[in-house]
Amino acid sequence: MFHKAEQRADWEPPGGRAAWQDIRMDSVGDTLQRLRETFSAGRTRPAEFRATQLEGLGRFLRDNKQLLQEALARDLRKPDFESEVSEFSMAQHEIHLALRNLRAWMKDEKVPRSLVRRPGVRVEPEGGAAGLGGLGASPLTTTLAPQGTQLDRAFIRKEPFGLVLIIVPWNYPLNLTLVPLVGALAAGNCVVLKPSEISKNMEQVLAEVLPRYLDQSCFAMVLGGPEETGQLLEHRFDYIFFTGSPRVGRIVMTAAAKHLTPVTLELGGKNPCYVDDNCDPETVANRVAFFRYFNTGQTCVAPDYVLCSPEMQERLLPALQSTIARFFGEDPRSSPNLGRIINDKHFQRLQGLLGCGRVAIGGQSDQSDRYIAPTVLVDVQETEPVMQEEIFGPILPIVNVRSLDEAIDFINRREKPLALYAFSKSSEVVKQVLARTSSGGFCGNDGFMHVSLASLPFGGVGASGMGRYHGKFSFDTFSHHRGCLLRSQGMEKIYSIRYPPYTPRNLRMLLVAMETRSCSCTLL
Protein backbone atom coordinates (compact mmCIF):
# COMPACT_ATOMS: atom_id res chain seq x y z
CA MET A 1 0.00 0.00 0.00
CA PHE A 2 1.32 3.45 -0.91
CA HIS A 3 0.48 6.85 0.51
CA LYS A 4 1.42 10.32 -0.56
CA ALA A 5 -0.42 13.60 -0.39
CA GLU A 6 0.95 14.81 -3.72
CA GLN A 7 2.72 12.65 -6.27
CA ARG A 8 4.97 13.72 -9.13
CA ALA A 9 3.07 14.34 -12.31
CA ASP A 10 4.79 11.46 -14.10
CA TRP A 11 4.32 8.92 -11.31
CA GLU A 12 1.76 6.14 -11.68
CA PRO A 13 0.87 3.58 -9.01
CA PRO A 14 0.81 -0.14 -9.77
CA GLY A 15 -2.15 -0.83 -12.01
CA GLY A 16 -2.07 2.66 -13.53
CA ARG A 17 -3.74 5.88 -12.42
CA ALA A 18 -7.10 4.14 -12.05
CA ALA A 19 -5.70 2.43 -8.97
CA TRP A 20 -4.59 5.70 -7.36
CA GLN A 21 -7.98 6.69 -5.98
CA ASP A 22 -8.34 3.38 -4.11
CA ILE A 23 -4.81 3.68 -2.75
CA ARG A 24 -5.43 7.17 -1.36
CA MET A 25 -8.63 6.05 0.37
CA ASP A 26 -6.65 3.76 2.66
CA SER A 27 -5.15 6.13 5.24
CA VAL A 28 -1.78 5.62 6.87
CA GLY A 29 -3.50 5.03 10.19
CA ASP A 30 -5.68 2.31 8.68
CA THR A 31 -2.66 0.68 7.07
CA LEU A 32 -0.72 0.65 10.34
CA GLN A 33 -3.70 -0.90 12.09
CA ARG A 34 -3.89 -3.58 9.41
CA LEU A 35 -0.23 -4.39 9.88
CA ARG A 36 -0.63 -4.57 13.65
CA GLU A 37 -3.50 -6.99 13.26
CA THR A 38 -1.31 -9.17 11.03
CA PHE A 39 1.42 -9.19 13.64
CA SER A 40 -0.97 -9.87 16.51
CA ALA A 41 -2.35 -12.84 14.62
CA GLY A 42 1.15 -14.36 14.60
CA ARG A 43 1.37 -14.54 10.81
CA THR A 44 4.96 -13.27 10.60
CA ARG A 45 6.43 -15.50 13.32
CA PRO A 46 6.90 -18.91 11.60
CA ALA A 47 10.29 -19.48 10.01
CA GLU A 48 8.61 -20.57 6.78
CA PHE A 49 6.82 -17.24 6.41
CA ARG A 50 9.99 -15.27 7.10
CA ALA A 51 11.96 -17.33 4.59
CA THR A 52 9.30 -16.74 1.94
CA GLN A 53 9.66 -12.97 2.34
CA LEU A 54 13.44 -13.18 2.13
CA GLU A 55 13.21 -15.32 -1.00
CA GLY A 56 10.91 -12.67 -2.44
CA LEU A 57 13.59 -10.04 -1.89
CA GLY A 58 16.09 -12.23 -3.72
CA ARG A 59 13.74 -12.61 -6.68
CA PHE A 60 13.11 -8.86 -6.69
CA LEU A 61 16.85 -8.27 -7.15
CA ARG A 62 17.28 -10.92 -9.83
CA ASP A 63 14.17 -10.12 -11.84
CA ASN A 64 14.65 -6.34 -11.91
CA LYS A 65 18.40 -5.86 -12.01
CA GLN A 66 18.44 -3.86 -15.23
CA LEU A 67 15.56 -1.67 -14.09
CA LEU A 68 17.31 -0.98 -10.79
CA GLN A 69 20.65 -0.24 -12.48
CA GLU A 70 18.94 2.23 -14.77
CA ALA A 71 17.34 3.96 -11.78
CA LEU A 72 20.73 4.26 -10.05
CA ALA A 73 22.24 5.64 -13.24
CA ARG A 74 19.48 8.25 -13.65
CA ASP A 75 19.63 9.37 -10.03
CA LEU A 76 23.39 9.36 -9.42
CA ARG A 77 24.91 8.38 -12.76
CA LYS A 78 26.36 5.53 -10.75
CA PRO A 79 28.68 3.26 -12.79
CA ASP A 80 27.50 -0.34 -13.11
CA PHE A 81 30.69 -1.50 -11.37
CA GLU A 82 29.88 0.57 -8.28
CA SER A 83 26.23 -0.47 -8.38
CA GLU A 84 27.21 -4.12 -8.51
CA VAL A 85 29.68 -4.10 -5.62
CA SER A 86 27.93 -1.63 -3.29
CA GLU A 87 24.23 -2.21 -3.99
CA PHE A 88 23.40 -5.58 -5.55
CA SER A 89 26.17 -7.79 -4.23
CA MET A 90 25.92 -6.66 -0.62
CA ALA A 91 22.13 -6.91 -0.55
CA GLN A 92 22.13 -10.37 -2.16
CA HIS A 93 24.75 -11.59 0.30
CA GLU A 94 22.66 -10.40 3.24
CA ILE A 95 19.63 -12.25 1.86
CA HIS A 96 21.57 -15.50 1.37
CA LEU A 97 23.15 -15.23 4.81
CA ALA A 98 19.79 -14.73 6.50
CA LEU A 99 18.17 -17.61 4.62
CA ARG A 100 21.07 -19.92 5.45
CA ASN A 101 21.06 -19.10 9.15
CA LEU A 102 17.47 -18.13 9.86
CA ARG A 103 16.50 -21.12 12.01
CA ALA A 104 19.76 -20.96 13.97
CA TRP A 105 19.25 -17.26 14.65
CA MET A 106 15.66 -17.85 15.76
CA LYS A 107 16.55 -20.69 18.10
CA ASP A 108 16.31 -20.07 21.84
CA GLU A 109 19.73 -19.31 23.30
CA LYS A 110 20.43 -21.40 26.40
CA VAL A 111 22.20 -19.72 29.33
CA PRO A 112 23.94 -21.15 32.46
CA ARG A 113 21.59 -21.86 35.37
CA SER A 114 23.46 -24.05 37.92
CA LEU A 115 24.29 -22.85 41.42
CA VAL A 116 27.96 -22.94 42.34
CA ARG A 117 28.64 -22.75 46.08
CA ARG A 118 31.65 -21.00 47.53
CA PRO A 119 34.25 -23.70 48.25
CA GLY A 120 34.65 -24.70 51.90
CA VAL A 121 31.27 -23.35 53.05
CA ARG A 122 28.89 -25.76 54.69
CA VAL A 123 25.37 -24.52 55.33
CA GLU A 124 22.71 -26.42 57.26
CA PRO A 125 19.10 -25.33 57.20
CA GLU A 126 17.43 -24.57 60.49
CA GLY A 127 16.53 -27.85 62.18
CA GLY A 128 19.11 -29.77 60.13
CA ALA A 129 17.78 -32.34 57.68
CA ALA A 130 14.45 -32.25 59.46
CA GLY A 131 14.15 -28.61 58.47
CA LEU A 132 13.72 -29.78 54.90
CA GLY A 133 10.75 -31.96 55.72
CA GLY A 134 12.69 -35.21 56.20
CA LEU A 135 14.74 -35.12 53.02
CA GLY A 136 17.55 -36.82 54.93
CA ALA A 137 21.16 -35.79 54.25
CA SER A 138 20.27 -32.62 52.44
CA PRO A 139 22.09 -31.72 49.25
CA LEU A 140 22.28 -28.28 50.81
CA THR A 141 25.04 -29.57 53.09
CA THR A 142 27.40 -29.81 50.10
CA THR A 143 25.92 -27.44 47.53
CA LEU A 144 22.71 -25.44 47.51
CA ALA A 145 20.43 -27.73 45.54
CA PRO A 146 22.00 -27.61 42.08
CA GLN A 147 19.58 -30.25 40.95
CA GLY A 148 16.75 -27.82 41.67
CA THR A 149 18.18 -25.31 39.23
CA GLN A 150 19.04 -28.02 36.73
CA LEU A 151 15.34 -28.68 36.43
CA ASP A 152 14.84 -25.06 35.35
CA ARG A 153 15.05 -23.93 31.76
CA ALA A 154 16.80 -20.60 31.34
CA PHE A 155 17.09 -19.13 27.84
CA ILE A 156 16.94 -16.03 25.68
CA ARG A 157 14.12 -15.94 23.16
CA LYS A 158 14.51 -13.69 20.12
CA GLU A 159 11.11 -12.12 19.50
CA PRO A 160 10.09 -9.62 16.82
CA PHE A 161 9.34 -6.11 18.05
CA GLY A 162 6.16 -5.83 16.00
CA LEU A 163 5.65 -2.89 13.63
CA VAL A 164 8.93 -1.45 12.35
CA LEU A 165 9.56 1.76 10.41
CA ILE A 166 12.60 1.93 8.10
CA ILE A 167 13.55 5.37 6.73
CA VAL A 168 15.97 5.17 3.80
CA PRO A 169 18.46 7.78 2.46
CA TRP A 170 19.24 8.59 -1.16
CA ASN A 171 22.96 7.86 -1.52
CA TYR A 172 22.78 4.05 -1.62
CA PRO A 173 19.03 3.78 -2.13
CA LEU A 174 18.92 0.05 -2.91
CA ASN A 175 21.46 -1.25 -0.41
CA LEU A 176 20.12 0.89 2.43
CA THR A 177 16.58 -0.23 1.65
CA LEU A 178 17.17 -3.95 1.41
CA VAL A 179 19.86 -4.62 4.03
CA PRO A 180 17.83 -3.35 7.02
CA LEU A 181 14.68 -4.80 5.44
CA VAL A 182 16.32 -8.24 5.43
CA GLY A 183 16.96 -7.97 9.16
CA ALA A 184 13.47 -6.73 9.95
CA LEU A 185 11.72 -9.47 7.95
CA ALA A 186 14.07 -12.22 9.15
CA ALA A 187 13.26 -11.20 12.73
CA GLY A 188 9.53 -11.60 12.03
CA ASN A 189 8.36 -7.98 12.03
CA CYS A 190 5.81 -6.15 9.97
CA VAL A 191 7.49 -3.29 8.11
CA VAL A 192 6.64 0.19 6.90
CA LEU A 193 9.24 1.37 4.40
CA LYS A 194 9.88 5.06 3.64
CA PRO A 195 12.24 5.37 0.63
CA SER A 196 13.98 8.65 -0.12
CA GLU A 197 12.11 11.06 -2.36
CA ILE A 198 15.45 12.59 -3.41
CA SER A 199 16.55 9.50 -5.38
CA LYS A 200 13.26 9.77 -7.23
CA ASN A 201 13.88 7.15 -9.91
CA MET A 202 14.76 4.48 -7.37
CA GLU A 203 11.79 5.55 -5.26
CA GLN A 204 9.52 4.96 -8.24
CA VAL A 205 10.93 1.49 -8.97
CA LEU A 206 10.67 0.46 -5.32
CA ALA A 207 7.11 1.72 -5.10
CA GLU A 208 5.94 0.05 -8.29
CA VAL A 209 7.81 -3.24 -8.14
CA LEU A 210 8.98 -4.26 -4.65
CA PRO A 211 5.49 -4.83 -3.14
CA ARG A 212 4.77 -7.50 -5.74
CA TYR A 213 7.41 -9.70 -4.09
CA LEU A 214 6.26 -9.36 -0.47
CA ASP A 215 3.17 -10.34 1.47
CA GLN A 216 1.08 -7.17 1.63
CA SER A 217 -0.38 -8.17 4.97
CA CYS A 218 2.99 -7.48 6.62
CA PHE A 219 4.54 -4.80 4.41
CA ALA A 220 3.63 -1.26 3.39
CA MET A 221 5.38 1.66 1.75
CA VAL A 222 4.87 5.36 2.38
CA LEU A 223 6.06 7.91 -0.17
CA GLY A 224 6.71 11.60 0.17
CA GLY A 225 9.06 14.22 1.49
CA PRO A 226 9.79 15.78 4.87
CA GLU A 227 6.15 16.72 5.49
CA GLU A 228 4.89 13.17 4.92
CA THR A 229 7.75 11.74 6.97
CA GLY A 230 6.89 14.08 9.83
CA GLN A 231 3.27 12.96 9.72
CA LEU A 232 4.35 9.35 9.66
CA LEU A 233 6.52 9.84 12.74
CA GLU A 234 3.51 11.05 14.71
CA HIS A 235 2.29 7.45 14.73
CA ARG A 236 3.53 4.89 17.20
CA PHE A 237 5.92 2.21 15.99
CA ASP A 238 7.59 -0.58 17.92
CA TYR A 239 11.00 0.16 16.38
CA ILE A 240 12.41 2.84 14.08
CA PHE A 241 15.48 2.37 11.90
CA PHE A 242 16.77 5.60 10.37
CA THR A 243 19.71 6.25 8.06
CA GLY A 244 20.54 9.86 7.28
CA SER A 245 21.97 13.08 8.65
CA PRO A 246 22.47 13.89 12.35
CA ARG A 247 20.07 16.84 11.97
CA VAL A 248 17.18 14.65 10.82
CA GLY A 249 18.29 11.93 13.24
CA ARG A 250 17.53 14.28 16.11
CA ILE A 251 14.04 14.86 14.70
CA VAL A 252 13.44 11.12 14.42
CA MET A 253 14.70 10.49 17.94
CA THR A 254 12.52 13.27 19.36
CA ALA A 255 9.45 11.80 17.66
CA ALA A 256 10.34 8.29 18.88
CA ALA A 257 10.76 9.54 22.45
CA LYS A 258 7.10 10.59 22.58
CA HIS A 259 6.16 6.90 22.33
CA LEU A 260 9.30 5.52 24.04
CA THR A 261 10.08 3.76 20.77
CA PRO A 262 13.59 2.26 20.50
CA VAL A 263 15.65 3.44 17.56
CA THR A 264 18.69 2.67 15.48
CA LEU A 265 20.23 5.83 14.05
CA GLU A 266 22.78 5.32 11.28
CA LEU A 267 24.13 8.84 10.90
CA GLY A 268 27.36 10.26 9.55
CA GLY A 269 30.09 12.66 10.49
CA LYS A 270 33.58 13.63 9.49
CA ASN A 271 35.67 10.50 9.18
CA PRO A 272 39.37 11.19 9.80
CA CYS A 273 42.13 9.53 7.80
CA TYR A 274 45.55 9.69 9.44
CA VAL A 275 48.50 9.15 7.11
CA ASP A 276 51.79 8.45 8.89
CA ASP A 277 55.14 9.56 7.46
CA ASN A 278 56.08 5.88 7.27
CA CYS A 279 53.87 5.14 4.26
CA ASP A 280 54.13 4.43 0.57
CA PRO A 281 52.41 7.52 -0.92
CA GLU A 282 51.30 5.72 -4.08
CA THR A 283 49.52 3.00 -2.12
CA VAL A 284 47.88 5.55 0.16
CA ALA A 285 46.81 7.66 -2.84
CA ASN A 286 45.23 4.66 -4.57
CA ARG A 287 43.23 3.60 -1.54
CA VAL A 288 42.23 7.02 -0.24
CA ALA A 289 41.19 8.27 -3.69
CA PHE A 290 39.20 5.13 -4.44
CA PHE A 291 37.17 5.34 -1.25
CA ARG A 292 36.88 9.14 -1.22
CA TYR A 293 35.58 9.43 -4.78
CA PHE A 294 33.54 6.20 -4.84
CA ASN A 295 29.90 7.13 -5.49
CA THR A 296 31.21 10.66 -6.13
CA GLY A 297 32.08 10.98 -2.45
CA GLN A 298 28.45 10.56 -1.40
CA THR A 299 29.21 7.85 1.17
CA CYS A 300 28.74 8.21 4.91
CA VAL A 301 31.87 6.16 5.69
CA ALA A 302 34.17 7.79 3.12
CA PRO A 303 37.43 9.34 4.37
CA ASP A 304 36.30 12.92 4.98
CA TYR A 305 39.70 14.55 5.49
CA VAL A 306 43.37 13.58 5.70
CA LEU A 307 45.63 14.33 8.65
CA CYS A 308 49.33 14.23 7.82
CA SER A 309 52.58 16.10 8.25
CA PRO A 310 53.59 18.83 5.77
CA GLU A 311 56.36 16.50 4.58
CA MET A 312 53.92 13.69 3.89
CA GLN A 313 51.59 16.12 2.12
CA GLU A 314 54.38 17.02 -0.30
CA ARG A 315 54.83 13.35 -1.16
CA LEU A 316 51.11 12.56 -1.22
CA LEU A 317 49.88 15.35 -3.51
CA PRO A 318 51.69 14.22 -6.70
CA ALA A 319 50.66 10.64 -5.96
CA LEU A 320 47.00 11.74 -5.64
CA GLN A 321 47.28 13.77 -8.85
CA SER A 322 48.60 10.72 -10.70
CA THR A 323 46.00 8.41 -9.19
CA ILE A 324 43.06 10.66 -10.04
CA ALA A 325 44.28 10.96 -13.65
CA ARG A 326 44.67 7.19 -13.87
CA PHE A 327 41.21 6.55 -12.36
CA PHE A 328 39.24 9.18 -14.30
CA GLY A 329 41.44 10.39 -17.14
CA GLU A 330 42.70 13.91 -17.86
CA ASP A 331 39.08 15.10 -18.13
CA PRO A 332 37.15 13.39 -15.29
CA ARG A 333 33.92 14.94 -16.50
CA SER A 334 33.90 12.60 -19.50
CA SER A 335 34.83 9.55 -17.44
CA PRO A 336 32.23 6.77 -17.21
CA ASN A 337 33.70 5.92 -13.80
CA LEU A 338 32.64 9.12 -12.03
CA GLY A 339 29.05 9.76 -11.04
CA ARG A 340 27.23 13.03 -10.37
CA ILE A 341 25.90 14.95 -7.38
CA ILE A 342 22.35 13.93 -6.51
CA ASN A 343 20.64 17.32 -7.00
CA ASP A 344 21.16 21.08 -7.36
CA LYS A 345 20.83 21.78 -3.63
CA HIS A 346 23.69 19.49 -2.74
CA PHE A 347 25.72 20.72 -5.72
CA GLN A 348 25.47 24.33 -4.53
CA ARG A 349 26.45 23.33 -1.00
CA LEU A 350 29.54 21.51 -2.28
CA GLN A 351 30.46 24.31 -4.66
CA GLY A 352 30.57 26.63 -1.66
CA LEU A 353 33.06 24.32 0.05
CA LEU A 354 35.47 24.63 -2.89
CA GLY A 355 36.34 28.10 -1.62
CA CYS A 356 37.91 26.72 1.57
CA GLY A 357 41.68 26.50 1.81
CA ARG A 358 43.44 26.26 -1.55
CA VAL A 359 42.59 23.94 -4.44
CA ALA A 360 45.62 21.74 -5.11
CA ILE A 361 43.93 19.25 -7.47
CA GLY A 362 40.68 19.54 -9.41
CA GLY A 363 38.19 22.18 -8.33
CA GLN A 364 36.26 22.37 -11.61
CA SER A 365 32.46 22.27 -11.53
CA ASP A 366 29.43 22.55 -13.82
CA GLN A 367 26.02 23.05 -12.29
CA SER A 368 24.16 22.15 -15.49
CA ASP A 369 25.65 18.64 -15.24
CA ARG A 370 25.88 18.58 -11.42
CA TYR A 371 29.57 17.80 -11.96
CA ILE A 372 32.32 18.45 -9.45
CA ALA A 373 35.79 17.23 -10.28
CA PRO A 374 37.68 15.02 -7.83
CA THR A 375 39.25 17.71 -5.69
CA VAL A 376 41.99 17.98 -3.07
CA LEU A 377 42.21 21.04 -0.81
CA VAL A 378 45.30 22.12 1.14
CA ASP A 379 46.05 24.94 3.61
CA VAL A 380 42.70 24.15 5.21
CA GLN A 381 41.95 25.64 8.61
CA GLU A 382 39.98 23.75 11.25
CA THR A 383 37.48 26.60 11.51
CA GLU A 384 36.52 26.64 7.82
CA PRO A 385 33.11 25.32 6.68
CA VAL A 386 34.65 22.31 4.92
CA MET A 387 35.84 21.12 8.35
CA GLN A 388 32.57 21.86 10.15
CA GLU A 389 30.19 19.59 8.24
CA GLU A 390 30.25 16.21 6.58
CA ILE A 391 31.35 16.90 3.01
CA PHE A 392 29.41 14.15 1.20
CA GLY A 393 31.02 14.90 -2.14
CA PRO A 394 34.28 14.47 -4.14
CA ILE A 395 36.30 16.94 -2.07
CA LEU A 396 39.23 15.88 0.12
CA PRO A 397 40.79 18.43 2.50
CA ILE A 398 44.29 17.84 3.88
CA VAL A 399 45.00 19.19 7.35
CA ASN A 400 48.58 19.32 8.59
CA VAL A 401 49.66 17.92 11.95
CA ARG A 402 53.19 17.58 13.30
CA SER A 403 52.90 14.25 15.10
CA LEU A 404 50.74 11.25 15.84
CA ASP A 405 49.84 12.74 19.21
CA GLU A 406 48.66 15.94 17.57
CA ALA A 407 46.56 13.95 15.09
CA ILE A 408 44.93 11.96 17.87
CA ASP A 409 44.23 15.14 19.85
CA PHE A 410 42.66 16.67 16.73
CA ILE A 411 40.40 13.64 16.29
CA ASN A 412 39.42 13.40 19.95
CA ARG A 413 38.31 17.00 20.36
CA ARG A 414 35.73 16.54 17.62
CA GLU A 415 32.54 14.45 17.57
CA LYS A 416 33.04 10.70 17.34
CA PRO A 417 33.02 9.71 13.65
CA LEU A 418 31.22 6.86 11.93
CA ALA A 419 34.56 5.53 10.65
CA LEU A 420 38.24 6.20 11.23
CA TYR A 421 41.22 5.27 9.07
CA ALA A 422 44.94 5.05 9.76
CA PHE A 423 47.72 4.38 7.24
CA SER A 424 51.21 3.34 8.31
CA LYS A 425 53.75 0.63 7.61
CA SER A 426 54.14 0.47 11.39
CA SER A 427 51.52 -1.72 12.99
CA GLU A 428 52.21 0.04 16.29
CA VAL A 429 51.10 3.37 14.84
CA VAL A 430 47.86 1.86 13.55
CA LYS A 431 47.27 0.18 16.92
CA GLN A 432 47.86 3.47 18.74
CA VAL A 433 45.25 5.26 16.65
CA LEU A 434 42.83 2.41 17.30
CA ALA A 435 43.52 2.32 21.05
CA ARG A 436 43.42 6.06 21.70
CA THR A 437 40.34 7.07 19.69
CA SER A 438 36.67 6.13 19.40
CA SER A 439 34.60 5.68 16.26
CA GLY A 440 31.76 3.57 14.88
CA GLY A 441 34.18 1.46 12.84
CA PHE A 442 37.90 1.37 12.12
CA CYS A 443 40.11 0.21 9.28
CA GLY A 444 43.88 0.21 9.12
CA ASN A 445 45.61 0.74 5.77
CA ASP A 446 42.45 0.72 3.68
CA GLY A 447 39.09 2.42 3.27
CA PHE A 448 35.62 1.27 4.27
CA MET A 449 36.16 -2.42 3.56
CA HIS A 450 35.08 -3.22 7.13
CA VAL A 451 31.53 -2.31 6.06
CA SER A 452 31.53 -5.17 3.54
CA LEU A 453 31.98 -7.85 6.22
CA ALA A 454 28.66 -9.16 7.52
CA SER A 455 30.58 -10.63 10.45
CA LEU A 456 31.33 -7.11 11.72
CA PRO A 457 28.71 -4.78 13.21
CA PHE A 458 28.12 -1.54 11.34
CA GLY A 459 26.96 1.50 13.27
CA GLY A 460 27.95 4.74 14.88
CA VAL A 461 28.75 6.01 18.34
CA GLY A 462 27.85 9.34 19.88
CA ALA A 463 26.98 11.91 17.22
CA SER A 464 27.52 9.36 14.43
CA GLY A 465 24.63 7.23 15.59
CA MET A 466 23.49 4.38 17.80
CA GLY A 467 22.74 0.74 17.17
CA ARG A 468 24.30 -1.68 14.72
CA TYR A 469 23.38 -4.00 11.87
CA HIS A 470 24.63 -6.23 9.00
CA GLY A 471 24.43 -10.02 9.08
CA LYS A 472 23.23 -11.47 12.37
CA PHE A 473 23.57 -8.03 13.93
CA SER A 474 20.61 -6.95 11.77
CA PHE A 475 18.51 -9.85 13.04
CA ASP A 476 19.45 -9.02 16.63
CA THR A 477 18.71 -5.31 16.14
CA PHE A 478 15.16 -6.03 15.05
CA SER A 479 14.61 -8.67 17.77
CA HIS A 480 13.68 -8.24 21.40
CA HIS A 481 15.93 -10.50 23.47
CA ARG A 482 13.51 -11.85 26.06
CA GLY A 483 15.03 -13.43 29.16
CA CYS A 484 13.04 -16.53 30.14
CA LEU A 485 13.10 -18.99 33.06
CA LEU A 486 10.77 -21.99 33.19
CA ARG A 487 10.43 -23.76 36.54
CA SER A 488 8.34 -26.64 37.81
CA GLN A 489 6.16 -26.53 40.92
CA GLY A 490 8.28 -29.17 42.65
CA MET A 491 10.98 -28.82 45.37
CA GLU A 492 8.94 -26.26 47.27
CA LYS A 493 10.66 -27.20 50.55
CA ILE A 494 14.00 -26.04 49.18
CA TYR A 495 12.59 -22.85 47.72
CA SER A 496 10.80 -22.07 50.98
CA ILE A 497 13.97 -20.61 52.49
CA ARG A 498 13.23 -17.39 50.58
CA TYR A 499 9.82 -16.88 52.22
CA PRO A 500 8.97 -14.95 55.44
CA PRO A 501 9.42 -15.16 58.31
CA TYR A 502 13.00 -14.18 57.42
CA THR A 503 15.82 -15.58 59.58
CA PRO A 504 19.59 -14.98 59.67
CA ARG A 505 20.21 -18.63 58.80
CA ASN A 506 18.03 -18.50 55.69
CA LEU A 507 19.66 -15.23 54.66
CA ARG A 508 23.10 -16.87 54.91
CA MET A 509 21.91 -19.72 52.73
CA LEU A 510 20.56 -17.35 50.09
CA LEU A 511 23.71 -15.22 50.08
CA VAL A 512 25.83 -18.32 49.53
CA ALA A 513 23.50 -19.36 46.73
CA MET A 514 23.95 -15.98 45.07
CA GLU A 515 27.73 -16.47 44.81
CA THR A 516 27.55 -18.09 41.40
CA ARG A 517 29.44 -17.60 38.19
CA SER A 518 26.56 -15.57 36.82
CA CYS A 519 26.05 -13.59 40.05
CA SER A 520 22.41 -14.58 40.24
CA CYS A 521 20.30 -16.63 42.62
CA THR A 522 17.84 -19.03 41.09
CA LEU A 523 16.29 -19.71 44.49
CA LEU A 524 14.71 -16.25 44.42
C-alpha positions, 0 to 999 in steps of 0.5 A: 500500500502506498500513501502520498499527499501529492505525487509527481506528475509522471508517477503512476501507481501499480495498475495505472492511475485508475488504482490511485484513488483506491490507494489514497482512500486507505489512510496511513493510520488504517494501514498501520492498524492492518499491519498490527493486526497481522502481527498480533495474529502471529502470521509473521512468526513462523520461520517458513513465512519469514523465509518466503519474504526473504526469497521474495527479496532475492527474486526482486533483485534478480528479476529487476536488475536492469531496471534498478541499475537504470534507476541508479544511473538516472539518479546518481549516474552511478557506474555499473561496477559501483552499483554491482559491488555496493548495492546488488552484491551486498544486498544479495549476500545479506539475503543469502546469509539470513536464509542460510542461518534463519533457524539458527538465529531464531533458536532459543539461546540457552544460558547457564543456570546451575548454582555454584557454592563458595568452596569450603562453606557448609550450610545447614538449614534450620533444624538440620535435615528435618528442616527440609521436611525429612529429606535426609542428608540434604544436598544443601550440606554440600551445595545449595540444591543444584539439581533444583536449578538443573530442572529449570530452563533458562534461555533467551528468546529472540522475538520480533518487536512488531511494527517497524519503520525503516527510513531510507536515504538517497545515496545508496538507495537500494542497499540501504533499503534492502539490508535493514529490510532483510533484518526486519523481515528475518526477525519476524516484524511487519514493516513500513518502508519510507524510501527517499524522495530525493533519489526519485527514480529508485523511489519509483521502482521500489514503489511500483515493483517491490510490493509484488514480491512481499506479502502485503499483509505485513509490508507497506510503503509510504512515499513523500518528502519531509512533510509526509515523513513528519506525519508518519513519525507522529504514529507509534511504531515498535522500532524505528530504523533511520539512516541519514543526517544527524540533523534529521536523526535528532528529529526522528529520535525526538518523535520516537521519544514521545512513544518511548520507541527504540531506535537505530540511528545510522548517521554520519560525520567527518571521518578522519584519515591519518597518514603516517610519514612511514607510508608508501604515498602511491599505495595511500593515494590509490586507496584514499582516492578510491574510497573518497571518490567512490559514489562521487564521495556521497558515502557516509563512511568515506574518508572525509579529510586527511591528517598528515605532516607537511612532509607527507603532504608534499609526497602525497599530492603528486601521488594523488594527482597521478592516481586521479588521472589514472582513475578518471582520465585527464578530463574526469567529466567525460569519465564513465567511472565518475558519477554526479551529485544527486541534486542542485541543492547538494551541488550548490552546497559543495560548490561553496566548500570549494572556496575553503583553503586552496585547491591543489587538485581539481576544483572544476564544476558545472552546475548544469551537469551537477559535476564536481571534479575530484578535488583535493584542498590544502592549507585548510583551517579547522574553523573553515566550513569544509571542516565543520560539516560532513562533506558528502562529495568528491572533495578531500581536505588535507590538514597538517599535523606535526605528530601522531599525538597531535593527530589523535588530539585533533580527532578526539576534540571533535565528535566521534566519527562513523569511521576512522582510518589510519595508514602506516607501515608500522603496525604500532602506529595503527594500533595506537590510533585504534587504542586512543580514539573512538569511532563507529568502525575502524580500518587500518591501511584501507578504506571502508572495507570493514563495512563489507563484512557481515561478520562485523557490526556496522553502526555509529557512536555518539553523534555518528549514531546508535545501534548496529546491523549487517548479518546477524547483527541486523537480526538481533537489532530487530529482535527483542531479546527476552530473558526466560526462566521456566520452573516446575512446581516441585521442590517447594521445601527447598525454595521455601527458604526465601519466604517470610518469616525471614531468619539470619540462617536462611539469609546466609543460605541465600547469600551463599546461593547468590555467589555463582558464576553468573552472580544470580540466585535461582532460588529467588 
